[in-house]
Amino acid sequence: MRAVVQRVLEASVTVEGQRVSEIGPGLLVLLGVGKGDTEADVAWMAEKLATLRIFEDAAGKMNLSLEDTSKQLIVVSQFTLYGNAQKGRRPSFIDAMEPTVAKALYERACELLRQRGLTVGTGVFAADMKVALVNDGPVTILLESPGPAAPKPA
């Protein structure tokens, strides 16, 4: 799985003129599911998103996680994170997971985040969405789950 994680002062998702999600301070996460991703990748990503220390403490150091702060995020499905534009001018999306499986893994990630006590807003899977945000910092982090072939940390 791949994620673009943005620390935000506010964010929202609108579909067909209707606001479907809105948060104040927290995270906006663009989440892509790739071929070969499994439940283990979903669990890794959910844990990483909840505990990534990118919020400032009283001393101004990035030392606090989402669980320590606002506890709110929006997770937007984003298959284009698997776009490959190395050749030609049109990206190839052959590394993105098939939509039915991708949707199930995306929804499972949101479920795991909610189980951690977080408020999780979402977009609408496969819809034309308008995503608005005020990036805080700006702080933007790229995450990629280790996948089945990667060695597991000790």
Stockholm file with secondary structure:
# STOCKHOLM 1.0

chainA/1-154         MRAVVQRVLEASVTVEGQRVSEIGPGLLVLLGVGKGDTEADVAWMAEKLATLRIFEDAAGKMNLSLEDTSKQLIVVSQFTLYGNAQKGRRPSFIDAMEPTVAKALYERACELLRQRGLTVGTGVFAADMKVALVNDGPVTILLESPGPAAPKPA
#=GR chainA/1-154 SS CEEEEEEEEEEEEEETTEEEEEESSEEEEEEECBTTCCHHHHHHHHHHHHHCCCEECTTSCEEECGGGTTCEEEEEECGGGGCBCSSSSSCBCTTBCCHHHHHHHHHHHHHHHHHTTCEEEECCTTSCEEEEEEEEEEEEEEEECCTTTSCCCC
#=GC SS_cons         CEEEEEEEEEEEEEETTEEEEEESSEEEEEEECBTTCCHHHHHHHHHHHHHCCCEECTTSCEEECGGGTTCEEEEEECGGGGCBCSSSSSCBCTTBCCHHHHHHHHHHHHHHHHHTTCEEEECCTTSCEEEEEEEEEEEEEEEECCTTTSCCCC
//
